[in-house]
């Protein structure tokens, strides 16, 4: 495995989680379930925003190796773990929650050395 492969695996896993969240938000915004459709559409737009911002964070600063993006994207496994533990929507099968937990953890843990390795000899550490 070359040095770029772990980072590629990481950002692709996180981008997939982001795409799932963004897609769910768009679907619910366009076709909300029966009931309070205004509330559903409002939540759906917030969900789509979460997916969009997470995706942009994964594809631009995370992919560039910015440590703050690695820390910020820990929101994904925490978010999906809370959904699983507290049986929060969407869905009742929980398979997607487990998949998104696994993808987000893989996306964060596979490239961890890329974010926290010592600077090469002759280079100064960022302050």
Biotite code that builds the C-alpha atoms (Angstrom):
import biotite.structure as struc

atoms = struc.array([
    struc.Atom([0.000, 0.000, 0.000], chain_id="A", res_id=1, res_name="UNK", atom_name="CA", element="C"),
    struc.Atom([1.532, 3.318, -1.010], chain_id="A", res_id=2, res_name="UNK", atom_name="CA", element="C"),
    struc.Atom([1.461, 6.348, 1.272], chain_id="A", res_id=3, res_name="UNK", atom_name="CA", element="C"),
    struc.Atom([-1.610, 7.900, -0.376], chain_id="A", res_id=4, res_name="UNK", atom_name="CA", element="C"),
    struc.Atom([-3.861, 4.844, -0.170], chain_id="A", res_id=5, res_name="UNK", atom_name="CA", element="C"),
    struc.Atom([-4.895, 5.224, 3.506], chain_id="A", res_id=6, res_name="UNK", atom_name="CA", element="C"),
    struc.Atom([-5.890, 8.845, 2.904], chain_id="A", res_id=7, res_name="UNK", atom_name="CA", element="C"),
    struc.Atom([-7.823, 7.864, -0.216], chain_id="A", res_id=8, res_name="UNK", atom_name="CA", element="C"),
    struc.Atom([-9.675, 5.146, 1.714], chain_id="A", res_id=9, res_name="UNK", atom_name="CA", element="C"),
    struc.Atom([-10.424, 7.633, 4.489], chain_id="A", res_id=10, res_name="UNK", atom_name="CA", element="C"),
    struc.Atom([-11.885, 10.454, 2.462], chain_id="A", res_id=11, res_name="UNK", atom_name="CA", element="C"),
    struc.Atom([-13.872, 8.100, 0.235], chain_id="A", res_id=12, res_name="UNK", atom_name="CA", element="C"),
    struc.Atom([-15.451, 6.373, 3.280], chain_id="A", res_id=13, res_name="UNK", atom_name="CA", element="C"),
    struc.Atom([-16.344, 9.730, 4.826], chain_id="A", res_id=14, res_name="UNK", atom_name="CA", element="C"),
    struc.Atom([-17.634, 11.081, 1.523], chain_id="A", res_id=15, res_name="UNK", atom_name="CA", element="C"),
    struc.Atom([-19.883, 8.001, 1.221], chain_id="A", res_id=16, res_name="UNK", atom_name="CA", element="C"),
    struc.Atom([-21.360, 8.676, 4.675], chain_id="A", res_id=17, res_name="UNK", atom_name="CA", element="C"),
    struc.Atom([-21.856, 12.318, 3.691], chain_id="A", res_id=18, res_name="UNK", atom_name="CA", element="C"),
    struc.Atom([-23.544, 11.306, 0.430], chain_id="A", res_id=19, res_name="UNK", atom_name="CA", element="C"),
    struc.Atom([-25.940, 9.029, 2.327], chain_id="A", res_id=20, res_name="UNK", atom_name="CA", element="C"),
    struc.Atom([-26.905, 11.825, 4.714], chain_id="A", res_id=21, res_name="UNK", atom_name="CA", element="C"),
    struc.Atom([-27.227, 14.369, 1.896], chain_id="A", res_id=22, res_name="UNK", atom_name="CA", element="C"),
    struc.Atom([-29.328, 11.970, -0.191], chain_id="A", res_id=23, res_name="UNK", atom_name="CA", element="C"),
    struc.Atom([-31.666, 11.181, 2.694], chain_id="A", res_id=24, res_name="UNK", atom_name="CA", element="C"),
    struc.Atom([-32.130, 14.883, 3.389], chain_id="A", res_id=25, res_name="UNK", atom_name="CA", element="C"),
    struc.Atom([-32.965, 15.638, -0.237], chain_id="A", res_id=26, res_name="UNK", atom_name="CA", element="C"),
    struc.Atom([-35.447, 12.749, -0.503], chain_id="A", res_id=27, res_name="UNK", atom_name="CA", element="C"),
    struc.Atom([-37.321, 13.791, 2.645], chain_id="A", res_id=28, res_name="UNK", atom_name="CA", element="C"),
    struc.Atom([-37.310, 17.476, 1.587], chain_id="A", res_id=29, res_name="UNK", atom_name="CA", element="C"),
    struc.Atom([-38.849, 16.573, -1.767], chain_id="A", res_id=30, res_name="UNK", atom_name="CA", element="C"),
    struc.Atom([-41.302, 13.927, -0.529], chain_id="A", res_id=31, res_name="UNK", atom_name="CA", element="C"),
    struc.Atom([-41.875, 14.286, 3.235], chain_id="A", res_id=32, res_name="UNK", atom_name="CA", element="C"),
    struc.Atom([-43.801, 11.555, 5.065], chain_id="A", res_id=33, res_name="UNK", atom_name="CA", element="C"),
    struc.Atom([-47.414, 12.175, 6.040], chain_id="A", res_id=34, res_name="UNK", atom_name="CA", element="C"),
    struc.Atom([-47.863, 14.458, 9.011], chain_id="A", res_id=35, res_name="UNK", atom_name="CA", element="C"),
    struc.Atom([-46.277, 17.802, 9.694], chain_id="A", res_id=36, res_name="UNK", atom_name="CA", element="C"),
    struc.Atom([-44.616, 18.214, 6.299], chain_id="A", res_id=37, res_name="UNK", atom_name="CA", element="C"),
    struc.Atom([-43.189, 21.654, 7.146], chain_id="A", res_id=38, res_name="UNK", atom_name="CA", element="C"),
    struc.Atom([-41.323, 20.222, 10.147], chain_id="A", res_id=39, res_name="UNK", atom_name="CA", element="C"),
    struc.Atom([-40.111, 17.250, 8.069], chain_id="A", res_id=40, res_name="UNK", atom_name="CA", element="C"),
    struc.Atom([-38.899, 19.554, 5.291], chain_id="A", res_id=41, res_name="UNK", atom_name="CA", element="C"),
    struc.Atom([-37.102, 21.776, 7.808], chain_id="A", res_id=42, res_name="UNK", atom_name="CA", element="C"),
    struc.Atom([-35.341, 18.787, 9.373], chain_id="A", res_id=43, res_name="UNK", atom_name="CA", element="C"),
    struc.Atom([-34.577, 17.420, 5.914], chain_id="A", res_id=44, res_name="UNK", atom_name="CA", element="C"),
    struc.Atom([-32.901, 20.637, 4.830], chain_id="A", res_id=45, res_name="UNK", atom_name="CA", element="C"),
    struc.Atom([-30.787, 20.624, 8.009], chain_id="A", res_id=46, res_name="UNK", atom_name="CA", element="C"),
    struc.Atom([-29.881, 16.991, 7.304], chain_id="A", res_id=47, res_name="UNK", atom_name="CA", element="C"),
    struc.Atom([-28.948, 17.793, 3.719], chain_id="A", res_id=48, res_name="UNK", atom_name="CA", element="C"),
    struc.Atom([-26.786, 20.650, 5.018], chain_id="A", res_id=49, res_name="UNK", atom_name="CA", element="C"),
    struc.Atom([-25.018, 18.280, 7.418], chain_id="A", res_id=50, res_name="UNK", atom_name="CA", element="C"),
    struc.Atom([-24.293, 15.914, 4.522], chain_id="A", res_id=51, res_name="UNK", atom_name="CA", element="C"),
    struc.Atom([-23.116, 18.736, 2.273], chain_id="A", res_id=52, res_name="UNK", atom_name="CA", element="C"),
    struc.Atom([-20.793, 20.315, 4.845], chain_id="A", res_id=53, res_name="UNK", atom_name="CA", element="C"),
    struc.Atom([-19.470, 16.928, 5.933], chain_id="A", res_id=54, res_name="UNK", atom_name="CA", element="C"),
    struc.Atom([-18.834, 15.988, 2.329], chain_id="A", res_id=55, res_name="UNK", atom_name="CA", element="C"),
    struc.Atom([-17.025, 19.229, 1.595], chain_id="A", res_id=56, res_name="UNK", atom_name="CA", element="C"),
    struc.Atom([-14.963, 18.780, 4.763], chain_id="A", res_id=57, res_name="UNK", atom_name="CA", element="C"),
    struc.Atom([-14.046, 15.213, 3.739], chain_id="A", res_id=58, res_name="UNK", atom_name="CA", element="C"),
    struc.Atom([-13.172, 16.072, 0.149], chain_id="A", res_id=59, res_name="UNK", atom_name="CA", element="C"),
    struc.Atom([-11.229, 19.311, 0.650], chain_id="A", res_id=60, res_name="UNK", atom_name="CA", element="C"),
    struc.Atom([-9.500, 19.825, 4.063], chain_id="A", res_id=61, res_name="UNK", atom_name="CA", element="C"),
    struc.Atom([-9.564, 16.183, 5.231], chain_id="A", res_id=62, res_name="UNK", atom_name="CA", element="C"),
    struc.Atom([-8.164, 14.998, 1.932], chain_id="A", res_id=63, res_name="UNK", atom_name="CA", element="C"),
    struc.Atom([-5.473, 17.709, 2.192], chain_id="A", res_id=64, res_name="UNK", atom_name="CA", element="C"),
    struc.Atom([-4.433, 16.314, 5.589], chain_id="A", res_id=65, res_name="UNK", atom_name="CA", element="C"),
    struc.Atom([-5.726, 19.144, 7.777], chain_id="A", res_id=66, res_name="UNK", atom_name="CA", element="C"),
    struc.Atom([-5.864, 17.778, 11.363], chain_id="A", res_id=67, res_name="UNK", atom_name="CA", element="C"),
    struc.Atom([-8.848, 19.963, 12.321], chain_id="A", res_id=68, res_name="UNK", atom_name="CA", element="C"),
    struc.Atom([-10.929, 18.177, 9.658], chain_id="A", res_id=69, res_name="UNK", atom_name="CA", element="C"),
    struc.Atom([-10.010, 14.793, 11.167], chain_id="A", res_id=70, res_name="UNK", atom_name="CA", element="C"),
    struc.Atom([-11.237, 15.979, 14.569], chain_id="A", res_id=71, res_name="UNK", atom_name="CA", element="C"),
    struc.Atom([-14.382, 17.619, 13.161], chain_id="A", res_id=72, res_name="UNK", atom_name="CA", element="C"),
    struc.Atom([-15.433, 14.490, 11.272], chain_id="A", res_id=73, res_name="UNK", atom_name="CA", element="C"),
    struc.Atom([-15.545, 12.471, 14.509], chain_id="A", res_id=74, res_name="UNK", atom_name="CA", element="C"),
    struc.Atom([-19.046, 13.906, 14.619], chain_id="A", res_id=75, res_name="UNK", atom_name="CA", element="C"),
    struc.Atom([-20.137, 11.192, 12.164], chain_id="A", res_id=76, res_name="UNK", atom_name="CA", element="C"),
    struc.Atom([-19.468, 8.057, 14.257], chain_id="A", res_id=77, res_name="UNK", atom_name="CA", element="C"),
    struc.Atom([-20.786, 9.807, 17.378], chain_id="A", res_id=78, res_name="UNK", atom_name="CA", element="C"),
    struc.Atom([-23.927, 10.906, 15.497], chain_id="A", res_id=79, res_name="UNK", atom_name="CA", element="C"),
    struc.Atom([-24.623, 7.409, 14.127], chain_id="A", res_id=80, res_name="UNK", atom_name="CA", element="C"),
    struc.Atom([-23.792, 5.695, 17.423], chain_id="A", res_id=81, res_name="UNK", atom_name="CA", element="C"),
    struc.Atom([-26.320, 7.958, 19.191], chain_id="A", res_id=82, res_name="UNK", atom_name="CA", element="C"),
    struc.Atom([-28.902, 7.072, 16.536], chain_id="A", res_id=83, res_name="UNK", atom_name="CA", element="C"),
    struc.Atom([-28.230, 3.379, 17.098], chain_id="A", res_id=84, res_name="UNK", atom_name="CA", element="C"),
    struc.Atom([-28.215, 3.453, 20.915], chain_id="A", res_id=85, res_name="UNK", atom_name="CA", element="C"),
    struc.Atom([-31.285, 5.659, 21.281], chain_id="A", res_id=86, res_name="UNK", atom_name="CA", element="C"),
    struc.Atom([-33.153, 4.037, 18.353], chain_id="A", res_id=87, res_name="UNK", atom_name="CA", element="C"),
    struc.Atom([-33.517, 7.334, 16.520], chain_id="A", res_id=88, res_name="UNK", atom_name="CA", element="C"),
    struc.Atom([-34.856, 7.618, 12.986], chain_id="A", res_id=89, res_name="UNK", atom_name="CA", element="C"),
    struc.Atom([-34.442, 7.170, 10.080], chain_id="A", res_id=90, res_name="UNK", atom_name="CA", element="C"),
    struc.Atom([-35.607, 3.623, 9.681], chain_id="A", res_id=91, res_name="UNK", atom_name="CA", element="C"),
    struc.Atom([-36.069, 0.773, 12.097], chain_id="A", res_id=92, res_name="UNK", atom_name="CA", element="C"),
    struc.Atom([-33.707, -1.837, 10.658], chain_id="A", res_id=93, res_name="UNK", atom_name="CA", element="C"),
    struc.Atom([-30.522, -0.188, 12.085], chain_id="A", res_id=94, res_name="UNK", atom_name="CA", element="C"),
    struc.Atom([-28.352, -1.782, 9.365], chain_id="A", res_id=95, res_name="UNK", atom_name="CA", element="C"),
    struc.Atom([-27.624, 1.597, 7.765], chain_id="A", res_id=96, res_name="UNK", atom_name="CA", element="C"),
    struc.Atom([-26.578, 3.003, 11.150], chain_id="A", res_id=97, res_name="UNK", atom_name="CA", element="C"),
    struc.Atom([-24.100, 0.182, 11.723], chain_id="A", res_id=98, res_name="UNK", atom_name="CA", element="C"),
    struc.Atom([-22.788, 0.581, 8.158], chain_id="A", res_id=99, res_name="UNK", atom_name="CA", element="C"),
    struc.Atom([-22.316, 4.342, 8.603], chain_id="A", res_id=100, res_name="UNK", atom_name="CA", element="C"),
    struc.Atom([-20.587, 3.815, 11.975], chain_id="A", res_id=101, res_name="UNK", atom_name="CA", element="C"),
    struc.Atom([-18.195, 1.322, 10.364], chain_id="A", res_id=102, res_name="UNK", atom_name="CA", element="C"),
    struc.Atom([-17.545, 3.530, 7.320], chain_id="A", res_id=103, res_name="UNK", atom_name="CA", element="C"),
    struc.Atom([-16.930, 6.651, 9.392], chain_id="A", res_id=104, res_name="UNK", atom_name="CA", element="C"),
    struc.Atom([-14.619, 4.819, 11.818], chain_id="A", res_id=105, res_name="UNK", atom_name="CA", element="C"),
    struc.Atom([-12.693, 3.305, 8.911], chain_id="A", res_id=106, res_name="UNK", atom_name="CA", element="C"),
    struc.Atom([-12.497, 6.724, 7.273], chain_id="A", res_id=107, res_name="UNK", atom_name="CA", element="C"),
    struc.Atom([-11.013, 8.219, 10.421], chain_id="A", res_id=108, res_name="UNK", atom_name="CA", element="C"),
    struc.Atom([-8.785, 5.398, 11.648], chain_id="A", res_id=109, res_name="UNK", atom_name="CA", element="C"),
    struc.Atom([-7.214, 4.078, 8.422], chain_id="A", res_id=110, res_name="UNK", atom_name="CA", element="C"),
    struc.Atom([-5.428, 7.382, 7.616], chain_id="A", res_id=111, res_name="UNK", atom_name="CA", element="C"),
    struc.Atom([-4.718, 8.433, 11.232], chain_id="A", res_id=112, res_name="UNK", atom_name="CA", element="C"),
    struc.Atom([-0.928, 8.277, 10.723], chain_id="A", res_id=113, res_name="UNK", atom_name="CA", element="C"),
    struc.Atom([-1.216, 10.696, 7.824], chain_id="A", res_id=114, res_name="UNK", atom_name="CA", element="C"),
    struc.Atom([-2.546, 13.321, 10.203], chain_id="A", res_id=115, res_name="UNK", atom_name="CA", element="C"),
    struc.Atom([-0.257, 12.798, 13.174], chain_id="A", res_id=116, res_name="UNK", atom_name="CA", element="C"),
    struc.Atom([3.161, 11.741, 11.955], chain_id="A", res_id=117, res_name="UNK", atom_name="CA", element="C"),
    struc.Atom([6.300, 13.542, 13.050], chain_id="A", res_id=118, res_name="UNK", atom_name="CA", element="C"),
    struc.Atom([7.586, 16.172, 10.601], chain_id="A", res_id=119, res_name="UNK", atom_name="CA", element="C"),
    struc.Atom([10.328, 15.034, 8.250], chain_id="A", res_id=120, res_name="UNK", atom_name="CA", element="C"),
    struc.Atom([13.899, 15.890, 9.182], chain_id="A", res_id=121, res_name="UNK", atom_name="CA", element="C"),
    struc.Atom([14.702, 19.485, 8.309], chain_id="A", res_id=122, res_name="UNK", atom_name="CA", element="C"),
    struc.Atom([11.058, 20.593, 8.444], chain_id="A", res_id=123, res_name="UNK", atom_name="CA", element="C"),
    struc.Atom([9.560, 22.597, 11.243], chain_id="A", res_id=124, res_name="UNK", atom_name="CA", element="C"),
    struc.Atom([6.360, 21.482, 12.909], chain_id="A", res_id=125, res_name="UNK", atom_name="CA", element="C"),
    struc.Atom([3.306, 23.665, 12.325], chain_id="A", res_id=126, res_name="UNK", atom_name="CA", element="C"),
    struc.Atom([2.358, 25.790, 15.277], chain_id="A", res_id=127, res_name="UNK", atom_name="CA", element="C"),
])
